[in-house]
Amino acid sequence: MSAKSSVLPASALAVLALGCSAQAQAGGIMLYEYASDNAGLANAGVAARAQGPSTIAANPAGLSYLDGTQISAGGQLLFGDLRFDADAQNNVPGGNGGNALGTTPSASFFISHRLDDHVSIGFGSYGDFGLAASYNNDWTGRYSTQKESIAALSLVPSVAYRFNDQWSLGLGFKAMYGMLDAKTAIDRSPFGLSDRSDGQVKYSDSTWGYGATLGAIYSPQPETRIGLGYTSSVTFNFKDRLDIDGSGPLIERLNDTETKLKTRVPQTATLSLYQRLDPRWAFLATLNWQEWSRFGDIAVDVDTSAGRAQATTVNAHFKDTWQLALGTQFQATPKLLWNAGIAYDSSAVSSSNRSVVLPMDASWRLATGATYALDKDTEVNLSWSLVWIGDMTVDQSKPLSGKRTSGTYDNAWLQTIGGSMTWRF
């Protein structure tokens, strides 16, 4: 199977240029809400808490703080409001697209086991990276995107070693299964066809990528833990042949064109503090960094405005992001633990480079939740979080055709509601 020239439909590449599973605005597209009690703390203290096997997702060194065998399973729903209000500068007729964010379910599973006083092992399965958005097919930005989704499932076997009461180290092997699906409209009016309605380009593939997680926890005293977690980048090499509906010489020439897309899940570093203040109160904090700046120069835009295929490279102009999260835990009763947190995430793209494919911005996160002990070996957690993004202006033009999309996303937000159970043996 010899490949034709490797061109890429605009929406498919733009989805990959942003690189992401369910809707999120976490600096880039990294999800802090992965169906665990972490959602109720807005990520505060995530690399230092070590309060359950979900520590695998942020810092595998936390496994060394867990006794016996522990199993945690959770589920959550993500939903939000992302509506575009087009202004008079648009030169493409169409509607506003409706609410691009639907309801997306996700789940997690974690297990840990202490082998002896020094060695602990564990395994985690969860989704912490992704994007899903769907607009009405006739909306004004349809030549940039109509529907896009990329989901990644992480499978992470891990091991931790506790040297003494103060130092622990952890290591995990991260296998990620990435799934991409994208659709965008294509303008068929320059083709000289009797049917001048829009066509549609489809692109989908799934593949594996691999990386590692590392972590350390330093506890200078029993009430204090400082955790540092690192996750390496993971590369997805997607490949598909263009699927363009319609007929005609140009469409036939473009159709079945093999496209190879390379996208990278950014590497991250997380520094966290867990400080118990007294028997009932604890303070938590996190500083998180994500390297999105290496993600922005792999876009190709395909256009047919002149009645022939043209391609040009597009730079997404991403930049590194950071998050500051603060939280608290309150032991209200011997069985009830209350969580709360607040966080700020910077944006991976400036206002001038924002697009309808990735309409993200800096965001605030508010979260709360509670963990209730049903008995000494079983507990249940319920958590809620709100990500407030606010107003986002967009003014973008396709490089070759000049088709312009201009307007504002008004009062954009995202919420998650989830729960989990933990069993100890």
Secondary structure, 3 states (H helix, E strand, C coil): CCCCCCCCCHHHHHHHHHCCCCCCCCCCCECCCCCCHHHHHCCCCCCCCCCCHHHHHCCHHHHHHCCCEEEEEEEEEEEEECEEEECCCCCCCCECCCECCCCEEEEEEEEEEECCCCEEEEEEEEEEEEEEEECCCCECCCCCCCEEEEEEEEEEEEEEEECCCCEEEEEEEEEEEEEEEEEEEECCHHHCCCCCCCEEEEEEEEEEEEEEEEEEEEEEECCEEEEEEEECCEEEEEEEECEECCCCHHHHHHCCCEEEEEEEECCEEEEEEEEECCCCEEEEEEEEEECHHHHCCCEEEEECCCCCCEEEEECCCCCCEEEEEEEEEEECCCCEEEEEEEEEECCCCCHHHCCCCCCCCCEEEEEEEEEEEEECCEEEEEEEEEEEEEEEEEEEECCCCCCEEEEEEEEEEEEEEEEEEEEEC
